[in-house]
Amino acid sequence: MADKPAIVLVHGFWGGAAHWSKVVSELHRRGYDKLHAVENPLTALGDDAERTRKMVRQIDGPVVLVGHSYGGAVITEAGDLPNVMGLVYVAAFAPDVGESPGQLSQEMPPAAFENIVPDSDGYLWIEQKAFHDSFAQDLTQEEALVMAVTQKAPLGSTFGDPVTAPAWRAKPCWYQVSTQDRMIHPDNERRMAQRMNPRKTIELDASHASLASRPAEVCDLVELAVRETTG
């Protein structure tokens, strides 16, 4: 296990580090003991990228970054550190220079876009009653209820924060498309993946919450990234 890189997991909007719980368990079972999950504030892309960079800088040795949803934008912005060996996108945004998650979503609106609502403080939420159908329709009602109640809302302005220097232009990357995604349009995921020219793209018959509903397949892709970056 000593020769395996560290895996740093980066969550997206409406979730926290605990969204990776099944992936963490599966990777640990496969022998990965250098696992980290960033808890980002979701206040601005710059804030989240810097929080991720701080964690990566604490790691002595190679790192593979894995981003879900908006976490893909974070690893795109933060993945330029020298010890980052590769980037894995899980149903994630992969903006190019000057693009933001909000811009990409408006270009190709997902099915559940209308279920995102602002509060009086400027945070955006998925309506609790619509969370299961919007975010995690392939999980149980109970699992989705917990996610809905504990969701971590981003500041709405974060949607408009553009990427400045996309790491996927310089680092090898891998992409997982969720074909039943209602939070990022599946064709938008395919478009972002194609232009990155990833080492591998896989499609899963999964919701936006593929990290929870299909953890084994997500871990297979992470392991492929590890093998291809470490030789």
SULSULLIN-V742054 format. One record per residue. N is the residue number from 1. PSI is psi in radians with two decimals (NA if undefined). Layout:
# SULSULLIN-V742054
n,psi
N,PSI
N,PSI
This chain:
# SULSULLIN-V742054
n,psi
1,-0.37
2,-0.47
3,0.02
4,2.50
5,2.84
6,2.53
7,2.14
8,2.08
9,2.28
10,2.03
11,3.00
12,-2.79
13,2.63
14,0.35
15,3.00
16,-2.93
17,-0.53
18,-0.26
19,-0.35
20,0.18
21,-0.76
22,-0.61
23,-0.74
24,-0.84
25,-0.73
26,-0.74
27,-0.68
28,-0.71
29,-0.54
30,0.06
31,0.21
32,2.08
33,-0.02
34,1.37
35,2.37
36,2.49
37,2.03
38,2.46
39,1.72
40,2.61
41,-0.37
42,0.68
43,-0.43
44,2.62
45,-0.68
46,-0.71
47,-0.80
48,-0.69
49,-0.69
50,-0.67
51,-0.71
52,-0.77
53,-0.73
54,-0.70
55,-0.77
56,-0.67
57,-0.39
58,-0.18
59,2.20
60,1.76
61,-3.13
62,2.64
63,2.43
64,2.17
65,2.37
66,2.11
67,2.35
68,2.35
69,-2.20
70,-0.43
71,-0.41
72,-0.68
73,-0.65
74,-0.82
75,-0.46
76,-0.70
77,-0.59
78,-0.09
79,0.23
80,0.02
81,2.57
82,-0.47
83,0.03
84,2.03
85,-0.45
86,2.86
87,2.24
88,2.18
89,2.19
90,1.77
91,0.98
92,2.74
93,2.44
94,1.27
95,2.68
96,-3.10
97,2.22
98,-0.10
99,2.63
100,2.80
101,-0.69
102,-0.75
103,-0.79
104,-0.67
105,-0.67
106,-0.51
107,-0.54
108,1.38
109,2.36
110,2.92
111,-0.57
112,0.29
113,-0.64
114,-0.20
115,0.06
116,2.14
117,2.48
118,2.71
119,-3.12
120,-0.17
121,0.05
122,0.12
123,2.61
124,2.34
125,2.67
126,2.23
127,2.26
128,-0.75
129,-0.33
130,0.01
131,-0.79
132,-0.90
133,-0.45
134,-0.75
135,-0.58
136,0.88
137,-0.27
138,0.17
139,2.94
140,2.81
141,-0.68
142,-0.77
143,-0.75
144,-0.60
145,-0.78
146,-0.77
147,-0.71
148,-0.76
149,-0.60
150,0.15
151,2.53
152,1.90
153,2.40
154,2.73
155,2.34
156,-0.55
157,-0.41
158,-0.52
159,-0.54
160,0.04
161,2.14
162,2.63
163,2.48
164,-0.68
165,1.58
166,2.09
167,-0.44
168,-0.22
169,-0.31
170,-0.30
171,2.59
172,2.56
173,2.83
174,2.63
175,2.39
176,2.09
177,2.35
178,1.97
179,-0.28
180,0.43
181,2.30
182,0.02
183,-0.56
184,2.21
185,2.28
186,-0.64
187,-0.48
188,-0.72
189,-0.77
190,-0.72
191,-0.80
192,-0.70
193,-0.78
194,-0.73
195,-0.32
196,-0.31
197,1.03
198,2.79
199,-0.60
200,2.38
201,2.31
202,2.63
203,2.28
204,2.43
205,1.38
206,2.83
207,-3.03
208,-0.48
209,0.76
210,-0.47
211,-0.41
212,-0.56
213,-0.42
214,0.94
215,-0.59
216,-0.77
217,-0.64
218,-0.74
219,-0.59
220,-0.73
221,-0.70
222,-0.77
223,-0.65
224,-0.76
225,-0.72
226,-0.83
227,-0.73
228,-0.31
229,-0.32
230,-0.13
231,NA
